[in-house]
């Protein structure tokens, strides 16, 4: 019996958000009973990479003309998750990945000494031993970085869990700083970079706060977005890259000035001679004062706190 259009109709319940009483036509592929080739053709279509949604098609995302999308994703993932975890401010620590903790450095020296005793005329091994002894000397800074990480880790609670240690996430000096913070139970951040050769994050990072970047540029951006100080231990090209970029950004006021502390004056005075640059007229006297030296973990922390007191600003805003 037909519904009487003049009779009031019962108001329908809301539709189910996902289910339907009747399947839509495209829910079932064209059956072989209608075309024997249809199932094979449909399967071939669905296997094709072009059929994948764009955000799940890694080959498409990896194309050179999608670099802009990748740059945006590189930035957005870390930014979103750092905000979600309440990471507001950071103390950034850089330093050599080649300087291990003292016990490991000492074992390397002892092994080379044993080998050289067996082949005393091996000049290449003698050179490696000489370098290993220098690394052992610098391994004292592993302990300094570790202690500094502890100091910042213990301070995290006092600053409402908004201040964290941030490193490149690798071994050596960066591992030491992450390790010290980790030992206090504090969160600690690592910003890894994907490289042609496989690498691993150091084990002392908070798992939910270790990120891997494709682009150095975006990684550098994240190092400084929340930075309240830069602490630089002895290191090589990568360490100097981050140091000089930060100094340039402060020099040109592209970022607000922040404390930049070079740990180990004896090392840095040989690796980098700012007085020479000043005498040559390629930097100004005020540029020489954008950084200073420290030797101990407590001195580093005290200098950071003092800098903010003298600047009239707060370490944690």
Helices and strands as residue ranges (DSSP letters): G 25-27, H 38-47, G 49-51, G 54-56, H 58-61, G 64-66, H 67-84, E 89-94, H 102-118, H 123-138, H 140-158, E 163-167, H 173-183, E 188-193, G 207-209, E 210-213, H 216-225, E 227-232, H 237-251, E 259-263, H 265-271, H 274-279, H 285-288, E 292-294, H 297-311
